[in-house]
Amino acid sequence: MNPDNSIVQQHINEIFSAQKVQALKMRNSTPLLRIALLKKLLNWIKINQEDIRRAVFADFKKPYPEIDISEIYVVTNEINHAIKHLEGWMKPKKVPTPIIMLGAKSQIQFEPKGTSLIIAPWNYPFNLAIGPLVSALAAGCTAIIKPSEMTPHTSALIRRLVEETFDKSLVAVVEGEIQVSQMLLAKPFDHIFFTGSPAVGKIIMKAAAENLSSVTLELGGKSPTIIDQKSDLSDAAEKVIYAKFLNCGQTCIAPDYVLVHESVKDNFLSLLKAQIQKMYDPKNKGIQHSKDYARIVNSKHINRIKILLSDAEKKGAVLYSGGSYKETEKYFEPTIITNLTEDMEIMQEEIFGPILPVLGYTDLEEAITYINLKPKPLALYLFTTEKAIQKKVLKETSSGGAVINDCSLHFLQNELPFGGVKTSGFGKAHGYAGFLAFSNEKSVMKQRIGMTSIKPLYPPYGITGKKIIDGLLKWF
C-alpha cells in the first residue's frame, strides 16, 4: 500500500470507528432528533441551490431546469415526505397474535441497522447520493457517502454539504476511485446502498457477503416500452422522447428500446422524430446549440456509445434519425435506429445513452415473449387505452416497476417502493420503503406471566397434551 493509500485507509478507519460509536447512540434517537437532522439537510440545500446547479452543470452541462427537477426537487421532496411521516413510521406496529397464543401481544419495532455505506453513481450525482442519505437519517443510521469520481464538481459539493451540516461521526464523505471503494467495502457495515451497473453490483454483493452486510442494489437493465396500436401515439411519442433523452439518455429507468405495433410503427417513428425537433431544436439552429440538452459525462462513454451504434449499423441497423456526435464537446445527438437484430451489442446491454432502438411487433404475445427472454428490467412502460392489455402485460411480465401511459414517473412517487428485481437489483427505496431498507424490523412478543395457552404443551406429553396437539394439527 502506497503512502497516500495508507493515509486514506487510516482516515476511513477513524471515521468508521467514530460512526460505530455514534450508531449505538442513534438507537435511542427520537423522531424530533431525526427530523431536526433532516431539516438541517433541507435548509442547506435551499440556501445552496445555485451552487448545486453550477456543480452538476460543470460535470456534464446538464440544463438548470433538469437539475432543478431531477436533482434538487427529487431530494427535497424526499426530505419533506420523510419529515411529514417519520413519527408514524417509527411507532411500533401492532400485529395480530394467533389464538393458540391467547394472552400474548405482538408488535414490530423499528430499530436502525447501524452503520451504512452509500455508493453513489455519476449520472444523477446529487440525487442518488443524498436521496439514500435521507432514508438513512430517517431510520437513525450513520452514513459514509462515496460519491462518483467521474463527477468531481458535484462530489466536492456533496463533501462540503456534509462537512457544513453534520459531524463526521454521523455522516461523512470519502472521495476517491476504485481503491477507495475497495477499502470501504472491506469494512463490516450494517447496510450498503449501491446504485450502479449490474456488473459492479455483483462485486458489491461479494464484498458485502464477507461481512454479512445487508444490501440495497439499485441497478439497471434494458427497460422496454410497448406501444399498442390503440394508444394515443402523439402523447406516447412526447413522453417517450422526454424520458429517453432526459440527461442525454443517462438514466437507469430511461426507455431502453421500444416495441411498437407494426400497424402504427411508421407513424410513431415520424412522431418521435418530430418531438426531438420540438424539444431540442425548435428554432432549427441545431441540437448541439440547445441549452436544454445535456452532455455525455466523459470521452470514455462517448466512445462506448459510438461503438454500440457502429456495431449495430455494421450488422444491418438503419439509422432513422440523428447519429452525429462531437467528442470534444461530449455531445451525442438524440438518435433513433430501426431494423434491429439480437446479434447486435446494442440489443444485449443497457444503452445508457441517447440512442433509441425501435422494433415492430404484430401480436402482443410476441412482444411479451421478447421481453421475457431478456433479464428482468428495472422498469417497463406500456402505452394503451385497453384495460385488458394493461392487465395482461402487468401479469405476464416481470420488472422492478411499471408505468402505464407514461415513462419514469414512478421514481417521483414516494408512496411507491422503487427498485429492481434480480439483475436489475433488489431491495426498495424512497419514502417508507427507504426507511425500511435502513431499518431492522424487530419482532417483539410480550407474554403474560403465569399460566399461558402454551404451557399445556410442555413435556411430559400426557394424554391431554397429545389431544391438544392433535386438535392444533386438525383445526389450525
C-alpha positions as CSV (number, residue, x, y, z in Angstrom):
1,M,0.0,0.0,0.0
2,N,1.5,3.4,-1.0
3,P,1.7,6.2,1.5
4,D,-1.3,8.1,0.1
5,N,-3.5,4.9,0.3
6,S,-2.2,4.4,3.8
7,I,-3.4,7.8,4.8
8,V,-6.8,7.2,3.2
9,Q,-7.1,3.9,5.0
10,Q,-6.4,5.5,8.3
11,H,-9.0,8.2,7.6
12,I,-11.6,5.5,6.8
13,N,-10.7,3.6,9.9
14,E,-11.2,6.6,12.1
15,I,-14.5,7.6,10.6
16,F,-15.9,4.1,10.7
17,S,-14.9,3.7,14.4
18,A,-16.5,7.0,15.3
19,Q,-19.7,6.1,13.4
20,K,-19.9,2.7,15.2
21,V,-20.0,4.5,18.5
22,Q,-22.5,7.1,17.2
23,A,-24.7,4.3,15.7
24,L,-25.2,2.9,19.2
25,K,-26.4,6.3,20.4
26,M,-28.7,6.7,17.4
27,R,-30.7,3.7,18.6
28,N,-32.3,5.9,21.2
29,S,-32.9,8.8,18.8
30,T,-36.4,10.3,18.8
31,P,-38.4,11.4,15.8
32,L,-37.7,15.0,16.8
33,L,-34.0,14.5,16.7
34,R,-34.1,12.8,13.3
35,I,-36.5,15.4,11.9
36,A,-34.1,18.1,13.1
37,L,-31.3,16.4,11.1
38,L,-33.4,16.2,8.0
39,K,-34.4,19.9,8.4
40,K,-30.7,20.9,8.6
41,L,-30.1,19.0,5.3
42,L,-33.1,20.6,3.7
43,N,-32.0,24.1,4.8
44,W,-28.5,23.6,3.3
45,I,-30.0,22.6,0.0
46,K,-32.4,25.6,-0.1
47,I,-29.6,28.0,0.7
48,N,-27.1,26.5,-1.8
49,Q,-29.4,25.7,-4.8
50,E,-27.3,27.8,-7.1
51,D,-24.1,26.0,-6.1
52,I,-25.7,22.7,-6.7
53,R,-26.8,23.8,-10.2
54,R,-23.3,25.0,-11.0
55,A,-21.6,21.9,-9.8
56,V,-23.8,19.5,-11.8
57,F,-23.6,21.7,-14.9
58,A,-19.8,21.7,-14.6
59,D,-19.7,17.9,-14.7
60,F,-21.8,17.4,-17.8
61,K,-23.6,20.5,-18.9
62,K,-27.0,19.4,-17.5
63,P,-29.6,22.1,-18.1
64,Y,-30.6,24.0,-15.0
65,P,-34.3,23.1,-15.3
66,E,-33.3,19.4,-15.5
67,I,-31.1,19.9,-12.4
68,D,-33.9,21.5,-10.5
69,I,-36.4,18.7,-11.3
70,S,-34.2,15.6,-11.3
71,E,-31.5,16.5,-8.7
72,I,-32.9,19.1,-6.3
73,Y,-36.7,18.6,-6.3
74,V,-36.4,14.9,-6.0
75,V,-34.3,15.2,-2.9
76,T,-36.3,18.0,-1.2
77,N,-39.5,16.1,-1.9
78,E,-38.0,13.0,-0.3
79,I,-37.0,15.0,2.8
80,N,-40.3,16.7,3.2
81,H,-42.1,13.4,2.8
82,A,-39.9,11.8,5.5
83,I,-40.4,14.8,7.9
84,K,-44.2,14.5,7.5
85,H,-44.4,10.8,8.1
86,L,-41.4,9.9,10.2
87,E,-43.1,9.8,13.6
88,G,-45.7,7.4,12.2
89,W,-43.1,5.2,10.6
90,M,-41.1,4.9,13.9
91,K,-44.1,3.8,16.0
92,P,-44.2,0.1,16.9
93,K,-46.6,-1.7,14.6
94,K,-49.1,-3.9,16.4
95,V,-49.9,-7.2,14.7
96,P,-52.5,-9.9,15.4
97,T,-51.5,-12.8,17.7
98,P,-52.8,-16.4,16.9
99,I,-55.5,-17.7,19.2
100,I,-53.2,-20.5,20.4
101,M,-51.1,-17.8,22.0
102,L,-54.0,-16.2,23.8
103,G,-52.8,-13.6,26.3
104,A,-49.7,-12.7,24.4
105,K,-49.2,-9.5,22.4
106,S,-47.1,-9.0,19.3
107,Q,-45.6,-6.0,17.5
108,I,-42.9,-4.9,15.1
109,Q,-40.3,-2.5,16.5
110,F,-38.2,-0.5,14.0
111,E,-34.6,-0.1,15.0
112,P,-31.7,1.4,13.0
113,K,-29.5,-1.1,11.3
114,G,-26.5,0.9,12.4
115,T,-23.6,2.0,10.2
116,S,-24.3,2.4,6.5
117,L,-22.3,2.9,3.3
118,I,-23.9,4.8,0.3
119,I,-22.0,4.3,-3.0
120,A,-23.5,6.8,-5.5
121,P,-23.3,6.9,-9.3
122,W,-22.3,9.7,-11.7
123,N,-25.5,10.0,-13.8
124,Y,-27.6,11.8,-11.1
125,P,-24.7,12.6,-8.8
126,F,-26.5,14.8,-6.2
127,N,-29.9,13.0,-6.2
128,L,-28.5,9.4,-5.9
129,A,-26.1,10.3,-3.1
130,I,-28.3,12.5,-1.0
131,G,-31.6,10.6,-1.6
132,P,-30.4,7.5,0.2
133,L,-28.9,9.6,2.9
134,V,-32.4,10.9,3.7
135,S,-33.6,7.3,4.3
136,A,-30.5,6.5,6.4
137,L,-31.1,9.5,8.6
138,A,-34.8,8.8,8.9
139,A,-34.0,5.3,10.0
140,G,-31.5,6.5,12.6
141,C,-28.3,5.2,10.8
142,T,-24.9,6.8,10.4
143,A,-23.6,7.0,6.9
144,I,-20.4,7.2,4.8
145,I,-21.1,8.5,1.3
146,K,-18.8,7.5,-1.5
147,P,-19.7,9.8,-4.5
148,S,-18.6,9.2,-8.0
149,E,-15.1,10.2,-9.1
150,M,-16.5,10.9,-12.6
151,T,-18.4,13.9,-11.4
152,P,-15.7,15.7,-9.3
153,H,-17.5,19.1,-9.0
154,T,-20.7,17.5,-7.6
155,S,-18.6,15.2,-5.4
156,A,-16.8,18.2,-3.9
157,L,-20.1,20.0,-3.3
158,I,-21.5,16.9,-1.5
159,R,-18.5,16.8,0.7
160,R,-18.9,20.5,1.5
161,L,-22.6,19.9,2.3
162,V,-21.9,17.1,4.7
163,E,-19.0,18.8,6.4
164,E,-21.0,22.0,6.9
165,T,-24.1,20.2,8.2
166,F,-23.1,17.1,10.1
167,D,-20.4,15.8,12.5
168,K,-18.3,13.1,10.7
169,S,-19.4,10.6,13.4
170,L,-22.9,10.8,11.9
171,V,-22.3,11.5,8.2
172,A,-19.0,11.6,6.3
173,V,-17.9,11.7,2.7
174,V,-14.9,9.8,1.3
175,E,-13.8,10.7,-2.2
176,G,-11.6,8.6,-4.5
177,E,-11.5,6.0,-7.2
178,I,-11.9,2.2,-7.1
179,Q,-9.2,1.6,-4.5
180,V,-11.2,3.8,-2.0
181,S,-14.3,1.8,-2.8
182,Q,-12.5,-1.4,-2.0
183,M,-11.2,0.0,1.3
184,L,-14.7,1.0,2.3
185,L,-16.3,-2.3,1.2
186,A,-13.8,-4.2,3.4
187,K,-15.5,-2.6,6.5
188,P,-18.3,-4.5,8.3
189,F,-21.1,-2.0,7.5
190,D,-24.6,-2.9,8.7
191,H,-26.1,-1.9,5.4
192,I,-24.7,-1.0,2.0
193,F,-26.8,1.0,-0.5
194,F,-25.4,0.9,-4.0
195,T,-26.6,2.5,-7.3
196,G,-24.9,1.4,-10.5
197,S,-24.5,-1.3,-13.0
198,P,-25.3,-5.0,-12.6
199,A,-21.7,-5.9,-13.2
200,V,-20.5,-3.7,-10.3
201,G,-23.5,-4.8,-8.3
202,K,-22.1,-8.3,-8.3
203,I,-18.8,-7.0,-6.9
204,I,-20.7,-5.1,-4.1
205,M,-22.6,-8.3,-3.2
206,K,-19.4,-10.4,-2.9
207,A,-17.8,-7.8,-0.7
208,A,-20.9,-7.5,1.4
209,A,-21.1,-11.2,1.8
210,E,-17.7,-11.2,3.5
211,N,-19.2,-9.3,6.4
212,L,-22.8,-10.4,6.0
213,S,-23.8,-6.8,5.4
214,S,-27.4,-6.3,4.1
215,V,-27.6,-4.6,0.7
216,T,-29.9,-2.5,-1.4
217,L,-28.9,-2.7,-5.0
218,E,-30.3,-0.1,-7.5
219,L,-29.1,-1.5,-10.8
220,G,-30.4,-1.1,-14.3
221,G,-31.2,-3.1,-17.4
222,K,-33.0,-2.8,-20.7
223,S,-36.3,-1.2,-19.7
224,P,-38.8,-1.9,-22.5
225,T,-41.6,0.3,-23.8
226,I,-44.7,-1.2,-25.5
227,I,-46.8,1.0,-27.9
228,D,-50.1,-0.6,-28.6
229,Q,-52.0,0.2,-31.8
230,K,-54.8,1.8,-29.8
231,S,-52.6,4.1,-27.8
232,D,-52.5,7.9,-28.3
233,L,-49.4,8.0,-30.5
234,S,-48.7,11.7,-30.2
235,D,-48.9,11.6,-26.4
236,A,-46.8,8.4,-26.2
237,A,-44.1,9.9,-28.5
238,E,-43.9,13.0,-26.4
239,K,-43.5,11.1,-23.2
240,V,-41.0,8.6,-24.6
241,I,-38.7,11.3,-26.1
242,Y,-38.7,13.2,-22.8
243,A,-37.9,10.2,-20.7
244,K,-35.4,8.8,-23.1
245,F,-33.3,11.9,-23.7
246,L,-33.5,13.4,-20.3
247,N,-30.0,13.7,-19.0
248,C,-28.8,12.7,-22.5
249,G,-30.1,9.2,-22.1
250,Q,-28.0,8.6,-19.0
251,T,-30.9,7.4,-16.8
252,C,-31.3,3.9,-15.3
253,I,-35.0,3.9,-15.9
254,A,-35.0,5.5,-19.4
255,P,-36.9,3.6,-22.1
256,D,-34.1,1.4,-23.5
257,Y,-36.0,0.2,-26.5
258,V,-39.5,0.5,-28.0
259,L,-41.7,-2.3,-29.2
260,V,-44.4,-0.7,-31.4
261,H,-47.2,-2.4,-33.2
262,E,-46.4,-2.8,-36.9
263,S,-49.6,-1.1,-38.0
264,V,-48.6,2.2,-36.4
265,K,-44.8,1.9,-36.5
266,D,-44.1,4.3,-39.4
267,N,-46.5,6.9,-37.9
268,F,-44.9,6.6,-34.5
269,L,-41.4,6.9,-35.8
270,S,-42.3,10.2,-37.6
271,L,-43.9,11.4,-34.4
272,L,-40.7,10.6,-32.4
273,K,-38.6,12.5,-34.8
274,A,-40.9,15.5,-34.7
275,Q,-40.8,15.5,-30.9
276,I,-37.0,15.6,-30.9
277,Q,-37.1,18.6,-33.1
278,K,-39.8,20.3,-31.0
279,M,-38.0,19.7,-27.7
280,Y,-34.4,20.3,-28.6
281,D,-34.3,22.3,-31.9
282,P,-37.5,24.4,-32.2
283,K,-35.6,27.2,-33.9
284,N,-33.7,25.0,-36.3
285,K,-30.3,26.1,-35.1
286,G,-29.0,22.5,-34.5
287,I,-29.4,20.4,-31.3
288,Q,-25.7,20.9,-30.5
289,H,-26.6,24.5,-29.7
290,S,-29.5,23.7,-27.5
291,K,-29.3,24.8,-23.8
292,D,-31.9,22.2,-23.0
293,Y,-29.9,19.1,-23.9
294,A,-27.3,17.6,-21.5
295,R,-24.0,16.1,-22.5
296,I,-22.3,12.7,-22.1
297,V,-20.3,12.5,-18.9
298,N,-16.9,11.8,-20.4
299,S,-15.0,10.7,-23.6
300,K,-15.0,7.1,-22.4
301,H,-18.7,6.9,-22.5
302,I,-18.9,8.8,-25.8
303,N,-16.6,6.1,-27.3
304,R,-18.8,3.3,-25.7
305,I,-21.9,4.7,-27.3
306,K,-20.1,5.2,-30.7
307,I,-19.1,1.5,-30.7
308,L,-22.7,0.4,-29.9
309,L,-24.0,2.4,-32.8
310,S,-21.3,1.4,-35.2
311,D,-21.7,-2.3,-34.4
312,A,-25.5,-2.1,-35.0
313,E,-25.0,-0.3,-38.3
314,K,-22.5,-2.9,-39.5
315,K,-24.9,-5.7,-38.7
316,G,-27.8,-4.1,-40.6
317,A,-29.4,-1.5,-38.4
318,V,-31.0,1.5,-40.1
319,L,-30.2,5.0,-38.8
320,Y,-33.6,6.6,-38.8
321,S,-32.5,10.0,-37.4
322,G,-29.6,11.5,-35.5
323,G,-26.2,9.7,-35.1
324,S,-23.9,12.7,-35.1
325,Y,-21.5,13.5,-32.3
326,K,-18.7,15.8,-31.3
327,E,-16.4,14.2,-28.9
328,T,-14.6,17.4,-27.8
329,E,-17.9,18.8,-26.6
330,K,-19.1,15.4,-25.2
331,Y,-22.1,15.9,-27.5
332,F,-24.1,13.0,-28.9
333,E,-27.2,13.7,-30.9
334,P,-30.6,12.1,-30.0
335,T,-30.6,9.1,-32.2
336,I,-33.3,6.6,-33.4
337,I,-32.5,3.3,-35.1
338,T,-34.6,0.6,-36.6
339,N,-34.1,-2.9,-38.2
340,L,-32.6,-4.4,-35.1
341,T,-31.4,-8.0,-34.6
342,E,-30.4,-9.8,-31.5
343,D,-26.8,-10.3,-32.5
344,M,-26.2,-6.5,-32.1
345,E,-24.5,-5.4,-29.0
346,I,-27.0,-2.6,-28.6
347,M,-29.8,-5.2,-28.0
348,Q,-27.7,-7.1,-25.5
349,E,-26.6,-4.4,-23.0
350,E,-28.2,-1.4,-21.4
351,I,-27.5,1.6,-23.7
352,F,-27.3,4.3,-21.1
353,G,-27.1,7.0,-23.8
354,P,-29.1,8.9,-26.4
355,I,-29.9,6.0,-28.8
356,L,-33.4,4.7,-29.0
357,P,-33.9,1.3,-30.9
358,V,-37.5,0.9,-32.3
359,L,-38.7,-2.6,-33.1
360,G,-42.0,-3.7,-34.5
361,Y,-44.4,-6.5,-33.4
362,T,-47.6,-7.9,-34.8
363,D,-49.0,-9.7,-31.8
364,L,-48.9,-8.8,-28.1
365,E,-47.8,-12.3,-27.2
366,E,-44.7,-11.7,-29.4
367,A,-43.8,-8.5,-27.5
368,I,-44.3,-10.2,-24.1
369,T,-42.2,-13.2,-25.1
370,Y,-39.4,-10.9,-26.4
371,I,-39.3,-9.0,-23.0
372,N,-39.4,-12.2,-21.0
373,L,-36.4,-13.7,-22.9
374,K,-34.3,-10.8,-21.6
375,P,-33.1,-10.3,-18.0
376,K,-35.7,-8.7,-15.8
377,P,-35.7,-4.9,-16.3
378,L,-35.8,-2.1,-13.7
379,A,-38.9,-0.6,-15.4
380,L,-41.5,-1.4,-18.0
381,Y,-43.7,1.1,-19.8
382,L,-46.9,0.4,-21.6
383,F,-49.0,2.8,-23.7
384,T,-52.5,1.6,-24.4
385,T,-56.1,2.5,-23.6
386,E,-57.2,-1.1,-23.3
387,K,-57.5,-2.3,-19.7
388,A,-57.3,-5.9,-20.7
389,I,-54.0,-5.3,-22.3
390,Q,-52.7,-3.4,-19.3
391,K,-53.7,-6.3,-17.0
392,K,-52.2,-8.9,-19.3
393,V,-48.8,-7.2,-19.7
394,L,-48.5,-6.5,-15.9
395,K,-49.4,-10.1,-15.1
396,E,-47.2,-11.8,-17.7
397,T,-44.0,-9.8,-17.4
398,S,-41.7,-9.1,-14.5
399,S,-40.0,-5.8,-13.8
400,G,-38.9,-3.7,-10.8
401,G,-41.6,-1.2,-11.6
402,A,-44.1,-0.4,-14.3
403,V,-45.9,2.7,-15.6
404,I,-49.0,2.8,-17.8
405,N,-49.2,5.6,-20.4
406,D,-46.1,7.4,-19.2
407,C,-42.4,6.8,-18.5
408,S,-40.1,7.1,-15.5
409,L,-42.8,9.0,-13.4
410,H,-42.9,6.3,-10.7
411,F,-39.5,7.5,-9.4
412,L,-41.1,10.7,-8.1
413,Q,-43.9,8.9,-6.3
414,N,-42.7,8.5,-2.7
415,E,-45.6,6.2,-1.7
416,L,-44.4,3.6,-4.2
417,P,-41.3,1.5,-3.3
418,F,-38.7,1.9,-6.0
419,G,-36.3,-0.8,-7.0
420,G,-35.4,-3.7,-9.3
421,V,-35.8,-7.4,-9.5
422,K,-33.0,-9.9,-9.8
423,T,-30.5,-8.5,-12.4
424,S,-32.0,-5.0,-12.1
425,G,-31.4,-5.0,-8.4
426,F,-33.2,-5.8,-5.2
427,G,-34.3,-4.0,-2.1
428,K,-36.5,-1.0,-2.3
429,A,-36.0,2.8,-1.8
430,H,-37.9,6.1,-1.3
431,G,-40.3,7.0,1.3
432,Y,-41.4,4.3,3.8
433,A,-39.6,1.7,1.7
434,G,-36.3,3.6,2.1
435,F,-36.9,3.9,5.8
436,L,-37.4,0.1,6.0
437,A,-34.2,-0.5,3.9
438,F,-32.1,1.0,6.6
439,S,-34.2,-0.4,9.5
440,N,-34.3,-3.7,11.2
441,E,-37.9,-4.9,11.7
442,K,-37.5,-6.4,15.1
443,S,-40.2,-8.9,16.1
444,V,-41.3,-8.4,19.7
445,M,-43.7,-10.6,21.6
446,K,-44.9,-9.9,25.1
447,Q,-46.2,-12.9,27.1
448,R,-48.2,-12.9,30.3
449,I,-46.7,-14.3,33.5
450,G,-48.1,-17.5,34.9
451,M,-50.5,-19.8,33.1
452,T,-50.4,-19.4,29.3
453,S,-52.1,-21.2,26.4
454,I,-48.8,-22.8,25.5
455,K,-47.9,-24.4,28.9
456,P,-50.3,-27.4,28.5
457,L,-48.0,-28.4,25.6
458,Y,-44.9,-28.7,27.7
459,P,-43.4,-32.1,28.5
460,P,-44.3,-34.6,29.8
461,Y,-46.7,-35.2,26.9
462,G,-49.6,-36.9,28.6
463,I,-52.9,-37.8,27.0
464,T,-54.3,-34.3,27.4
465,G,-51.2,-32.7,25.8
466,K,-51.4,-35.1,22.9
467,K,-55.1,-34.4,22.3
468,I,-54.4,-30.6,22.3
469,I,-51.6,-31.1,19.7
470,D,-53.9,-33.3,17.6
471,G,-56.5,-30.6,17.7
472,L,-54.0,-28.0,16.6
473,L,-53.0,-30.1,13.6
474,K,-56.6,-30.7,12.7
475,W,-58.2,-27.3,13.2
476,F,-55.4,-24.7,12.9
